[in-house]
Structure formats: structure tokens, C-alpha cells
Amino acid sequence: MRAVRYDRFGSTPVIVDVAAPDAPDDGVVVAVRATGVCRSDWHAWKGHDDSVSLPHVPGHEFSGTVASVGSDVSGFAVGDRVTAPFVFACGTCEQCRDGATQVCTRQQQPGFTLPGSYADSVVVPHADVNLVALPDEVGFAEAAGLGCRFGTAYHALHDRGRVAQGEWVVVYGCGGVGLSTVLVAVAAGARVVAVDVSAAALERAAALGATTVAMGEDAPSAVQRLTGGGAHVSVDAYGSRATSVAAVASLRPRGRHVQVGLLLEDEAAPAIPMGRVIADELELLGSHGIAVGEYAAMLDDVVTGRLRPAESIGRTIGFEDLPAALEAMDRPASGSGMVVAVL
């Protein structure tokens, strides 16, 4: 089968022929129909994640059809339309038993600890735990982002941020996960402010229902004015010292900050003003992916039209364009929204 692979961190990815995988007893092989190009793939390619072994096939957001099924799998059959979260959970640890599969202590991740979805096929272990049936009404391209960017936004706002109708939400960073956060917040009845350095990204966020602010030193002050004293929920969807600190500074007393964007290398230790966290009783919350158990409600919202993940897609590409799309993330974005490869 075809796969995109790199042999050194930061080297040009190439399309190669590799052996097609077999389904493990407890897993399935999914024929990939769509896969997202995510900033987390870029982090892996640059060597920022020590779980990645070389040579490596990236990709962790995907949808497709079941191609083969292991002998111990009971819930899925060949031909089923499926997707999965990027955290493949074990199903048996304490966190999994509590329903928090997104923080499974024995988790595996396609495109990181396992070969990923920049390929014709990808293996999903523990399929009865991790695989999600995809309704016919949900297309493969829009479903690809449900496992990471859109699903991450849904979990971050509903489970972690506890967003309520009428509250103010500020989103720092309007890439794929940021625009998804705008969509999820608007659908929840929240009022949204979006902050970014890119005029194209802000224009896209405005079209999705957000009031926009250009990123700069005065961004938190602008957010405070627009929201009448600060946001109830802030989300750093980009991941940097500047955006995380600014997001916290944009909160009103007793506000909740949700950190979604990865903070790595030199960005790993932002100077959060803990004095204000204490005085204003702010909440600082991490958010990692989405639990398998949250898919039913999210997919119901997609099928009924309350959530529109397709609107977070900036462009679709072919499989042969994946290497260039990964390398392009080394440069400032030229457009807005998610990039999805359709196979």
C-alpha cells in the first residue's frame, strides 16, 4: 500500500510502498478515505515528540471503511463506515473504566506511537473500545477532523470548559482547532471573540459567528472591553507562551482557561500570573482529545445540523499532496481552516 514516510526529523516526506497491515485479534484495519493535516503532525515531523520512532508514517485524524476484522472483534464488520479518536485506549485501566479514554494510561496514538493515517490503511487496536460508527449523513472529509481538531474543541468546551448559553468565549488561534472551537461555542449559544495574527483566519472566524481581535499586546484589553469585563471561558487553541498568557489575561473573575494548543520546547513554560489566578479564583484546565463516549452526542449534533464541521475545512487535497502539505506548515499559513486529504 501507499504511505507517506520520513526517515529523519525534518527531512522531506516521501510516498513509499509498504506492506499492508493485518488486523490484530482485537483490532481492525481501516481503509482510509480521508485524513487531516494537523499541526500535531508537524510537531512529530520536527522531532518535538519523543514517542515517535523513525522511520515514521504520520497522521492521526482519519475516517474510512473497515477493511478487515480481528477474530475477537464483535462490534464491527467489513464495510462499516468508521472513525476514531486519536487516543487509542486500552479499555481496562482506571481512567478507561471511568469513561475518560482520552487520558488512558496505556494509550497508543496513530501517527505517534503507531504508524499513522497518511496511508491507504491504518490499524485500530482494541476496536470495540476505540472505533466509532459513522452515520451515513456524515461525509468522510468532515469526519476526519472529529478525531482530533473538532473533537478536541468539543471536549475542551463542553467537558472541560463547561460552557453555558450566553457566556463569552475567547479563542486564541484560529487554525483548524480554533475555528472548530468557534463553531462549537456558537452552537452552544455562547458569544465568541476570536484572536489571531492572520487577517484570513480572522475573516473566516467572523464568517462563523465570532467577533474578531487582532493579536497584539493589547488583545486582552480589547477582549475585556468587548465582553464587559472578560470572557467566562478562554481557549488557547494555538499553543505558545504569548497566546496562553494572553488567554488567561482575557478572563473575568472566576473564569475558566482551557489549554488545548501544545506548549513544547522553548514555549513549554509560560509565565502565568498565579497571583491573579488566586485572587480572581481562575481555573486553569488542560484538555486532551475527546473521550469515545462523547461521540454519540457530538455526532447527533452533526447529523441534526447544530454542528457543522465541514465549515472548519479550508481545502481538500489528494494523497499525493500530503508530503508538501506537511512541509508547508514550516511556513506561515497562506489560507485558513483545516487541510484534509481525500483518498
SVG drawing of the C-alpha trace seen along z (x, -y; Angstrom):
<svg xmlns="http://www.w3.org/2000/svg" viewBox="-32 -48 49 63">
<polyline fill="none" stroke="black" stroke-width="0.4" points="0.0,0.0 1.0,-3.7 2.2,-5.5 3.9,-8.9 7.1,-8.4 10.0,-10.3 13.3,-8.8 14.8,-11.8 13.1,-14.5 12.5,-17.5 13.5,-15.7 11.3,-15.8 8.5,-13.2 8.1,-10.8 5.5,-8.4 6.6,-4.8 5.2,-1.3 5.0,0.6 3.4,3.9 -0.3,3.7 -1.1,4.3 -3.0,7.3 -5.8,6.8 -4.7,7.8 -7.1,10.2 -8.7,7.3 -8.5,4.8 -9.4,3.8 -7.7,2.4 -9.4,-0.7 -9.2,-1.7 -8.5,-5.4 -10.9,-7.6 -9.8,-11.0 -7.1,-12.2 -6.4,-15.6 -3.1,-17.5 -2.7,-18.8 -0.2,-20.9 0.4,-17.9 1.7,-16.0 4.1,-18.9 5.4,-18.6 6.0,-14.9 7.8,-15.5 10.0,-18.2 11.1,-15.8 9.2,-17.6 7.5,-14.3 9.8,-11.7 7.2,-8.9 7.9,-8.9 10.4,-6.3 12.0,-6.5 11.2,-5.8 7.7,-7.0 4.3,-7.3 2.4,-10.4 -1.3,-11.1 -3.8,-10.8 -7.1,-12.2 -8.9,-9.9 -12.1,-8.3 -12.8,-5.3 -14.3,-1.9 -13.4,1.3 -11.2,3.5 -10.6,6.5 -11.6,7.5 -9.7,9.4 -11.2,12.6 -12.0,11.1 -13.9,8.0 -17.7,8.2 -19.0,4.7 -17.8,4.0 -17.8,5.7 -16.1,5.3 -17.5,2.3 -18.6,0.3 -18.1,-3.5 -15.9,-4.5 -13.7,-7.0 -11.8,-7.0 -10.3,-9.4 -6.5,-9.9 -6.1,-8.3 -6.4,-4.5 -7.4,-3.5 -6.8,-0.1 -10.3,0.1 -9.3,1.6 -7.3,-1.0 -8.9,-3.1 -9.4,-6.1 -11.0,-3.9 -13.3,-2.3 -14.3,-5.9 -15.1,-6.8 -12.0,-9.1 -10.5,-7.1 -8.8,-10.3 -6.3,-10.1 -5.9,-6.3 -2.6,-5.4 -1.7,-2.8 -2.8,-4.7 -1.4,-4.4 -1.7,-7.0 -1.6,-6.7 1.0,-8.9 2.9,-9.0 3.5,-5.6 1.9,-3.7 2.0,-4.1 -0.4,-6.8 -3.2,-7.6 -1.1,-9.1 -1.5,-5.8 -4.1,-3.7 -4.8,-1.7 -4.4,-2.2 -4.7,0.3 -7.1,-0.4 -6.3,1.8 -9.0,2.6 -11.5,1.8 -14.6,2.5 -13.3,-0.3 -11.9,-2.8 -13.8,-2.6 -16.8,-4.8 -19.6,-4.0 -20.0,-6.9 -23.6,-7.8 -24.3,-7.9 -25.2,-11.6 -21.6,-12.5 -19.1,-12.7 -15.6,-11.2 -13.8,-14.6 -15.7,-16.3 -15.4,-13.1 -11.6,-13.2 -11.3,-16.1 -13.7,-14.6 -10.9,-12.5 -8.6,-15.5 -9.4,-19.1 -13.2,-19.2 -13.5,-16.5 -10.8,-18.3 -12.8,-21.5 -16.0,-19.8 -14.4,-18.1 -12.5,-21.3 -15.6,-23.5 -18.3,-21.0 -16.4,-18.7 -13.5,-20.9 -14.7,-24.5 -18.4,-23.7 -19.6,-26.4 -23.1,-27.7 -25.5,-29.5 -24.9,-33.3 -21.4,-33.1 -18.4,-34.8 -15.8,-32.5 -12.5,-33.9 -10.4,-31.7 -6.7,-32.4 -5.6,-30.9 -7.9,-30.4 -6.4,-27.4 -8.3,-24.1 -8.9,-23.6 -9.6,-27.3 -12.2,-27.5 -13.7,-24.3 -13.9,-25.9 -15.7,-28.9 -18.2,-26.6 -18.8,-24.5 -19.1,-27.6 -21.6,-29.3 -23.7,-26.1 -23.7,-26.1 -25.3,-29.5 -22.1,-31.3 -20.8,-34.7 -17.4,-34.4 -14.3,-36.5 -11.6,-35.1 -8.0,-36.4 -5.3,-35.7 -2.4,-37.4 -3.8,-36.3 -6.4,-38.5 -7.6,-35.5 -8.1,-33.4 -10.0,-36.3 -12.2,-36.7 -13.0,-33.0 -13.8,-33.2 -16.1,-36.2 -18.0,-34.3 -18.6,-31.5 -20.1,-34.0 -17.2,-35.4 -16.2,-39.0 -12.6,-39.3 -9.5,-41.0 -6.0,-41.1 -3.3,-39.5 -1.1,-42.0 -0.1,-43.3 -3.5,-45.0 -5.5,-41.9 -6.6,-41.0 -7.7,-44.6 -9.7,-44.6 -11.3,-41.3 -12.1,-42.7 -13.8,-45.7 -15.8,-43.6 -17.0,-41.2 -17.9,-43.7 -15.2,-42.5 -13.6,-39.5 -14.5,-36.1 -16.1,-33.3 -14.0,-30.8 -10.7,-31.2 -9.2,-28.7 -5.6,-28.7 -6.0,-26.8 -2.5,-27.7 -0.1,-26.8 2.6,-29.4 3.7,-31.5 2.1,-34.6 -1.2,-33.1 -1.6,-31.2 -0.7,-34.2 -3.0,-36.5 -5.9,-34.0 -5.6,-33.9 -5.4,-37.7 -8.7,-37.8 -10.7,-36.2 -13.2,-37.7 -13.1,-36.8 -13.9,-33.0 -13.2,-32.4 -12.0,-29.1 -9.0,-28.8 -8.7,-25.7 -5.2,-24.9 -5.5,-22.9 -2.5,-24.0 0.7,-22.2 3.4,-24.0 6.7,-22.5 10.4,-23.2 11.1,-27.0 7.3,-27.6 6.8,-24.9 6.8,-27.2 4.6,-30.3 4.7,-32.8 1.1,-32.6 0.3,-35.3 -0.6,-32.9 -1.4,-35.9 -4.3,-36.8 -5.3,-33.1 -5.6,-33.1 -7.2,-36.5 -9.8,-36.0 -10.3,-32.3 -9.5,-31.4 -9.5,-27.8 -6.6,-26.5 -7.6,-23.4 -5.8,-21.0 -7.7,-19.3 -6.5,-16.3 -8.5,-15.0 -12.0,-13.6 -13.4,-10.5 -15.0,-7.8 -18.2,-8.2 -18.6,-11.8 -19.0,-10.9 -22.7,-10.0 -23.8,-13.5 -21.3,-15.2 -22.4,-13.1 -26.1,-13.7 -25.3,-17.4 -23.6,-17.0 -26.4,-14.9 -29.1,-17.4 -27.1,-20.3 -26.4,-22.0 -22.7,-21.4 -21.2,-21.9 -17.6,-20.5 -17.4,-20.9 -17.2,-24.7 -13.9,-24.3 -12.3,-22.8 -10.2,-25.2 -9.3,-23.0 -9.1,-19.4 -6.1,-17.8 -5.2,-14.4 -3.0,-11.8 0.0,-12.8 -0.2,-16.3 0.4,-15.1 4.2,-15.5 4.0,-19.1 1.2,-19.9 3.2,-18.7 6.3,-20.7 4.1,-23.8 3.5,-24.0 7.1,-25.2 5.9,-28.5 3.2,-31.0 -0.3,-29.8 -1.5,-31.1 -5.1,-30.3 -7.5,-29.4 -9.1,-26.2 -8.3,-22.6 -6.5,-20.8 -7.9,-17.4 -6.6,-14.8 -9.3,-12.7 -8.2,-9.3"/>
</svg>
